[in-house]
Amino acid sequence: MDYNSLGRSGLKVSALGLGSSQYSFFCQHDNLHTIRECLAAALNGGINYIDTSEQYGLGKAELIIGELMRYIPRDQFIIGTKVMYGGTKPSQKGLNHKHIVDGLHNSLHRLQSDYVDILYCHGYDPDTSIHETVRAMDHLVHEGKIRYWGTSEWSRSQIEKAHSAARELNAVPPLVEQVKYNIFSRKRVEEEYAPLYPKYGMGLTTYYALYAGVLTGKYQEGIPKGSRIGKFQWLSQEGYLEEKNLKIIDELKEIAHNLDSTLAKLAVAWCLKNSKVNSVVIGATNKDQIEENIKAISVKEMLTEDVIARINRAVKKFS
Ligand SMILES: NC(=O)c1ccc[n+]([C@@H]2O[C@H](COP(=O)([O-])OP(=O)(O)OC[C@H]3O[C@@H](n4cnc5c(N)ncnc54)[C@H](OP(=O)(O)O)[C@@H]3O)[C@@H](O)[C@H]2O)c1
């Protein structure tokens, strides 16, 4: 496993992180035994970053992580959780001071921990002033309940506003953004955010490396039983399996094959190759997937300029 500094901080985060939305949000896993195997495979493979949210199963993912991780010394792993969608009542949402503090306290209770390492804003809240959000995060850092804070899927100008509010308030600014990034979706990471990395030392954790599993190539011959789209058929209406995507994937599979790799490993390695990405958060429904995806670390070295150019040509050809 490789470890990267998270943005301008010295915190060493594993190049691959483990996601947890599938434990609950997608309800694919209610089986504690399988989840325990996934966590064990991740930790054995050197993953030290676990990604969760108050939203995933409305707290269920955090409960499971808290239960399974409680015997592991807390300083050996990094937990990032997210606040914004804590419940159905009006006071259980948003990035206002009350919900940020209440949401975090509820998360800490479920995670059986005194603190989280990273608290992300799980989206942007147009109803709350940026100054209120920044002040609430600063307060939690000073209380020792969070080590760092970040944003998720904020635009460049929203992130800029958070930094300027932090400067005005003499408060702790955000450190990291969590954003979608894969061979199909690159613009935000590669273009929109480009000025923010040198300007603020902004770190990145990314998700959807496998485009919800589609970038493994397993949907080429139809929808496999038990797969995410097989279980949640409404997802097939969301454009994941568009003909152009499947055509690109045919070509990408060929590139992976020539490297003696699988497409899953190639797709994860492609994200790892971007030095702005500190941790690629992978989702998995069983330990074999985690073990396979961790091997992407060694495929990264095979992604020469020539291979990257072939990947780009395959994407362009059908876009
Ligand atoms: N900040 C945000 O707004 C946000 C949004 C979404 C996700 N996230 C985080 O990012 C994590 C990852 O997201 P994600 O799970 O949706 O995306 P993903 O990593 O692109 O897709 C993961 C899914 O692909 C399939 N898969 C994984 N490895 C495979 C392999 N080697 N072979 C075959 N299939 C494989 C599994 O689904 P099946 O086996 O069921 O097909 C798995 O659940 C989440 O758990 C969450 O922590 C954050």
The ligand as an SDF file (V2000), in Angstrom:
LIG
                    3D

 48 52  0  0  0  0  0  0  0  0999 V2000
  -19.1890   12.0070   -1.1640 N   0  0  0  0  0  0  0  0  0  0  0  0
  -20.1890   11.4690   -1.8260 C   0  0  0  0  0  0  0  0  0  0  0  0
  -21.1540   12.1400   -2.1950 O   0  0  0  0  0  0  0  0  0  0  0  0
  -20.1490    9.9930   -2.1550 C   0  0  0  0  0  0  0  0  0  0  0  0
  -21.0470    9.4810   -3.1180 C   0  0  0  0  0  0  0  0  0  0  0  0
  -20.9920    8.1280   -3.3910 C   0  0  0  0  0  0  0  0  0  0  0  0
  -20.0770    7.2900   -2.7330 C   0  0  0  0  0  0  0  0  0  0  0  0
  -19.2290    7.8070   -1.7950 N   0  0  0  0  0  0  0  0  0  0  0  0
  -18.2550    6.9320   -1.0720 C   0  0  0  0  0  0  0  0  0  0  0  0
  -17.4760    6.2360   -2.0190 O   0  0  0  0  0  0  0  0  0  0  0  0
  -17.6000    4.8150   -1.8090 C   0  0  0  0  0  0  0  0  0  0  0  0
  -17.4930    4.1130   -3.1470 C   0  0  0  0  0  0  0  0  0  0  0  0
  -18.6370    4.4230   -3.9420 O   0  0  0  0  0  0  0  0  0  0  0  0
  -19.4110    3.3100   -4.7580 P   0  0  0  0  0  0  0  0  0  0  0  0
  -19.3730    2.0240   -3.9980 O   0  0  0  0  0  0  0  0  0  0  0  0
  -20.7550    3.8170   -5.0830 O   0  0  0  0  0  0  0  0  0  0  0  0
  -18.5950    3.2730   -6.1170 O   0  0  0  0  0  0  0  0  0  0  0  0
  -17.5830    2.2830   -6.8130 P   0  0  0  0  0  0  0  0  0  0  0  0
  -16.3770    2.0690   -5.9570 O   0  0  0  0  0  0  0  0  0  0  0  0
  -17.4180    2.8260   -8.1750 O   0  0  0  0  0  0  0  0  0  0  0  0
  -18.4130    0.9080   -6.9810 O   0  0  0  0  0  0  0  0  0  0  0  0
  -18.3320   -0.1160   -6.0290 C   0  0  0  0  0  0  0  0  0  0  0  0
  -19.1940   -1.3070   -6.4470 C   0  0  0  0  0  0  0  0  0  0  0  0
  -18.6370   -1.9360   -7.6070 O   0  0  0  0  0  0  0  0  0  0  0  0
  -18.6950   -3.3650   -7.4740 C   0  0  0  0  0  0  0  0  0  0  0  0
  -17.2870   -3.8350   -7.4360 N   0  0  0  0  0  0  0  0  0  0  0  0
  -16.2610   -3.3310   -6.7120 C   0  0  0  0  0  0  0  0  0  0  0  0
  -15.1150   -3.9760   -6.9800 N   0  0  0  0  0  0  0  0  0  0  0  0
  -15.4210   -4.9270   -7.9060 C   0  0  0  0  0  0  0  0  0  0  0  0
  -14.6520   -5.9160   -8.5670 C   0  0  0  0  0  0  0  0  0  0  0  0
  -13.3460   -6.0210   -8.3600 N   0  0  0  0  0  0  0  0  0  0  0  0
  -15.2970   -6.7290   -9.4450 N   0  0  0  0  0  0  0  0  0  0  0  0
  -16.6150   -6.6050   -9.6780 C   0  0  0  0  0  0  0  0  0  0  0  0
  -17.4020   -5.6840   -9.0730 N   0  0  0  0  0  0  0  0  0  0  0  0
  -16.8070   -4.8470   -8.1840 C   0  0  0  0  0  0  0  0  0  0  0  0
  -19.4420   -3.6370   -6.1730 C   0  0  0  0  0  0  0  0  0  0  0  0
  -20.8510   -3.6750   -6.4650 O   0  0  0  0  0  0  0  0  0  0  0  0
  -21.6720   -5.0300   -6.7440 P   0  0  0  0  0  0  0  0  0  0  0  0
  -20.8180   -6.2060   -6.3480 O   0  0  0  0  0  0  0  0  0  0  0  0
  -22.8730   -4.8820   -5.9070 O   0  0  0  0  0  0  0  0  0  0  0  0
  -21.9920   -4.9890   -8.1930 O   0  0  0  0  0  0  0  0  0  0  0  0
  -19.1720   -2.3740   -5.3700 C   0  0  0  0  0  0  0  0  0  0  0  0
  -20.1240   -2.1190   -4.3630 O   0  0  0  0  0  0  0  0  0  0  0  0
  -18.9180    4.6540   -1.0580 C   0  0  0  0  0  0  0  0  0  0  0  0
  -18.9800    3.4580   -0.3300 O   0  0  0  0  0  0  0  0  0  0  0  0
  -18.9240    5.8750   -0.1900 C   0  0  0  0  0  0  0  0  0  0  0  0
  -18.1410    5.6500    0.9880 O   0  0  0  0  0  0  0  0  0  0  0  0
  -19.2420    9.1400   -1.5210 C   0  0  0  0  0  0  0  0  0  0  0  0
  1  2  1  0
  2  3  2  0
  2  4  1  0
  4  5  1  0
  4 48  2  0
  5  6  2  0
  6  7  1  0
  7  8  2  0
  8  9  1  0
  8 48  1  0
  9 10  1  0
  9 46  1  0
 10 11  1  0
 11 12  1  0
 11 44  1  0
 12 13  1  0
 13 14  1  0
 14 15  2  0
 14 16  1  0
 14 17  1  0
 17 18  1  0
 18 19  2  0
 18 20  1  0
 18 21  1  0
 21 22  1  0
 22 23  1  0
 23 24  1  0
 23 42  1  0
 24 25  1  0
 25 26  1  0
 25 36  1  0
 26 27  1  0
 26 35  1  0
 27 28  2  0
 28 29  1  0
 29 30  1  0
 29 35  2  0
 30 31  1  0
 30 32  2  0
 32 33  1  0
 33 34  2  0
 34 35  1  0
 36 37  1  0
 36 42  1  0
 37 38  1  0
 38 39  2  0
 38 40  1  0
 38 41  1  0
 42 43  1  0
 44 45  1  0
 44 46  1  0
 46 47  1  0
M  CHG  2   8   1  16  -1
M  END
$$$$
